[in-house]
Amino acid sequence: MQHFYAVAIGSNRPHGRHGRPPGVVAAAVAELDRLFTLFDASPIILNPAAGGAGRDFANAVALVESALAPEPMLAALKAIERDFGRRPGRRWGPRVLDLDLLAWDGGRHASRRLVIPHQALETRPFMLDPLAAIAPGWRLRGGLTARHLAHRLARRRPRR
């Protein structure tokens, strides 16, 4: 059985082969396309780092299709991170590549290692806005769509 997944992609450290963070994100999208069936990817956005991560991030969201269930899919994403040079370290620290499962077509999933939809999705515009750009009708918590949640989050953000 095939599943659709929304995968968040982030980077705030350069990579020797892929260059600056936007290049790392683009290379990660290409790797997702190589390993799975890539349906779409959002534009890459640049945004300030959260927590103690230091440098600004490049972020995107990709929609992929895979026969893997959520737990093996997470393991596959962690293997991609390792292949890009990510090493275990400080939470919220700088990272060459961060891949997170935001949502899947199976609705909710909860285990000790993984919660889908991503617990912070509704509070992080760098995840929600790219998802809403490529899958605006994807139903998330309470039947609300990505577009609706992004609109709600934008109303709460202070104006600059």
Secondary structure in CASP SS format (residue, H / E / C, confidence):
PFRMAT SS
TARGET T0000
AUTHOR 0000-0000-0000
METHOD secondary structure of the structure
MODEL  1
M C 1.00
Q C 1.00
H E 1.00
F E 1.00
Y E 1.00
A E 1.00
V E 1.00
A E 1.00
I E 1.00
G E 1.00
S E 1.00
N C 1.00
R C 1.00
P C 1.00
H E 1.00
G C 1.00
R C 1.00
H C 1.00
G E 1.00
R C 1.00
P H 1.00
P H 1.00
G H 1.00
V H 1.00
V H 1.00
A H 1.00
A H 1.00
A H 1.00
V H 1.00
A H 1.00
E H 1.00
L H 1.00
D H 1.00
R H 1.00
L H 1.00
F C 1.00
T E 1.00
L E 1.00
F E 1.00
D E 1.00
A E 1.00
S C 1.00
P C 1.00
I C 1.00
I E 1.00
L E 1.00
N E 1.00
P C 1.00
A C 1.00
A C 1.00
G C 1.00
G C 1.00
A C 1.00
G C 1.00
R C 1.00
D C 1.00
F E 1.00
A E 1.00
N E 1.00
A E 1.00
V E 1.00
A E 1.00
L E 1.00
V E 1.00
E E 1.00
S E 1.00
A C 1.00
L C 1.00
A C 1.00
P H 1.00
E H 1.00
P H 1.00
M H 1.00
L H 1.00
A H 1.00
A H 1.00
L H 1.00
K H 1.00
A H 1.00
I H 1.00
E H 1.00
R H 1.00
D H 1.00
F C 1.00
G C 1.00
R C 1.00
R C 1.00
P C 1.00
G C 1.00
R C 1.00
R C 1.00
W C 1.00
G C 1.00
P C 1.00
R C 1.00
V C 1.00
L C 1.00
D E 1.00
L E 1.00
D E 1.00
L E 1.00
L E 1.00
A E 1.00
W E 1.00
D C 1.00
G C 1.00
G C 1.00
R C 1.00
H E 1.00
A E 1.00
S C 1.00
R C 1.00
R C 1.00
L C 1.00
V E 1.00
I E 1.00
P C 1.00
H C 1.00
Q C 1.00
A C 1.00
L H 1.00
E H 1.00
T H 1.00
R C 1.00
P H 1.00
F H 1.00
M H 1.00
L H 1.00
D H 1.00
P H 1.00
L H 1.00
A H 1.00
A H 1.00
I H 1.00
A C 1.00
P C 1.00
G C 1.00
W C 1.00
R E 1.00
L C 1.00
R H 1.00
G H 1.00
G H 1.00
L C 1.00
T E 1.00
A H 1.00
R H 1.00
H H 1.00
L H 1.00
A H 1.00
H H 1.00
R H 1.00
L H 1.00
A H 1.00
R H 1.00
R H 1.00
R C 1.00
P C 1.00
R C 1.00
R C 1.00
END
